[in-house]
Every structure is written in structure tokens, then in C-alpha cells.
């Protein structure tokens, strides 16, 4: 027997602008927020991208230590960034130990710059409201 959901649906009405013809700050903020790169916006992925932007390259161990996260968590988020083309991953051996090294790609740097630009725009809009 299937369980029925007890969740209520709530309809939220948007408040109308007090003066006609003027744009609402909330509308501007919402439109700017919609343009944020959701892939980078996640906390751990933003941390990985930022750390790589400040360093030429970092090993898996370096990133794990900097982000204070588990192997699995770092691995999943790094893979998403790699699949998007924002970071590159190279694997090699140092002596007998396997090493994984990450670098920020040109597309990743551009994505971070765009993300930061959008965040600056949102901050400025909030300051002027």
C-alpha cells in the first residue's frame, strides 16, 4: 500500500512594486542570482576552485587538508568540476606512491571570474537597496 504525502502545497504571491514603472530591487537581485554558476556555488566546489586559483596546482592530499573533508566527498566534487572542464586532473607516481594533481583550467578561471562578478553585483544591489 502506497503512503500518501501529507505535505501541503503553498503558493507564494510576489508583492507588487509600490510604484508602477520602477523595477523592484528584489527582482534585480533574483535575476542576478539566477545567473550564478550553480556548479561553483556549492561550498566545497567553490573552495576547490578558489584554492586552485591561488595555486598553480594542488595534490589531492593538499586539497583534502585545505577543505577539511573526506576522500569520498572531495573525490565526488572534484570529479564534477573536472567533467565541467573547470579543473584538470593528472595522476602519476612519486616513487611508489600514487599522486593525483589538480590544476585550474582556463575555462575554470573564467567561470570563477564570472561567478565573482555576479556575487559583486548582488552585493552592490543589496547595499543600494
C-alpha positions in Angstrom: 0.0 0.0 0.0 1.4 3.4 -1.0 1.8 6.1 1.5 0.1 9.4 0.8 2.1 12.6 1.1 0.9 14.9 3.9 2.9 17.8 2.6 0.9 20.9 1.8 1.4 22.9 -1.3 1.9 26.6 -0.6 1.5 29.3 -3.2 3.6 32.3 -2.7 2.4 35.5 -4.3 5.1 38.1 -5.3 4.5 41.5 -3.9 3.7 44.2 -6.5 6.1 47.1 -6.8 4.9 50.2 -4.8 5.4 52.5 -7.8 4.5 51.5 -11.3 7.2 51.5 -13.9 10.1 51.2 -11.4 12.0 47.9 -11.1 12.0 46.2 -7.7 15.4 45.5 -6.1 14.2 42.0 -5.2 13.6 41.4 -8.9 17.0 42.6 -9.9 18.7 40.5 -7.2 16.7 37.5 -8.2 17.7 37.8 -11.8 21.3 38.3 -11.0 21.2 35.3 -8.6 19.7 33.2 -11.3 22.8 33.7 -13.4 25.1 32.3 -10.7 27.0 29.2 -11.8 25.3 26.5 -9.6 28.2 24.2 -10.1 30.7 26.6 -8.5 28.2 28.0 -5.9 28.3 24.8 -3.8 30.6 25.4 -0.8 33.2 22.7 -1.3 33.4 23.2 -5.1 33.9 26.9 -4.6 36.7 26.1 -2.1 38.4 23.8 -4.6 38.2 26.3 -7.4 39.4 29.2 -5.2 42.3 27.2 -3.8 43.4 26.2 -7.3 43.1 29.8 -8.5 45.6 30.8 -5.8 48.0 28.0 -6.5 49.5 26.6 -9.7 48.4 23.1 -8.7 47.5 21.1 -5.7 47.5 17.4 -4.9 44.5 15.5 -3.7 46.1 15.4 -0.2 46.7 19.2 -0.2 43.0 19.9 -1.2 41.7 17.3 1.3 43.7 19.1 4.1 42.7 22.6 3.0 39.0 21.7 2.6 38.9 19.6 5.8 36.8 16.9 4.1 36.8 13.2 3.4 38.4 11.4 0.5 35.0 10.5 -1.0 33.5 13.9 -0.6 36.5 15.6 -2.3 36.6 13.0 -5.0 32.9 13.5 -5.9 33.1 17.3 -6.1 36.5 17.3 -7.9 35.0 14.9 -10.5 32.1 17.2 -11.1 34.4 20.2 -11.7 36.6 18.0 -13.9 33.6 16.9 -16.0 32.6 20.5 -16.4 36.1 21.3 -17.7 36.9 23.7 -14.8 39.8 21.7 -13.5 42.2 19.1 -14.9 43.4 16.0 -13.1 46.6 14.2 -13.7 47.7 11.0 -12.0 51.3 9.9 -11.6 53.6 8.0 -9.3 56.2 9.7 -7.0 58.4 6.8 -6.2 56.0 4.0 -5.4 53.2 6.4 -4.1 50.4 7.3 -6.5 49.7 11.1 -6.7 46.7 13.0 -8.0 47.3 16.6 -9.0 44.7 19.2 -9.9 45.0 22.4 -11.9 42.5 25.1 -12.7 41.8 25.3 -16.5 41.3 28.5 -18.5 37.5 27.7 -18.5 37.6 27.2 -14.8 39.3 30.6 -14.2 36.8 32.3 -16.5 33.9 30.6 -14.7 35.3 31.7 -11.3 35.7 35.3 -12.5 32.1 35.3 -13.8 30.9 33.9 -10.6 32.7 36.5 -8.5 31.4 39.3 -10.8 27.9 38.1 -10.3 28.4 38.0 -6.5 29.8 41.5 -6.5 26.8 42.7 -8.5 24.5 41.1 -5.9 26.4 42.7 -3.0 26.2 46.1 -4.6 22.5 45.8 -5.3 21.9 44.8 -1.7 24.0 47.8 -0.5 22.0 50.2 -2.6 18.6 48.9 -1.6 
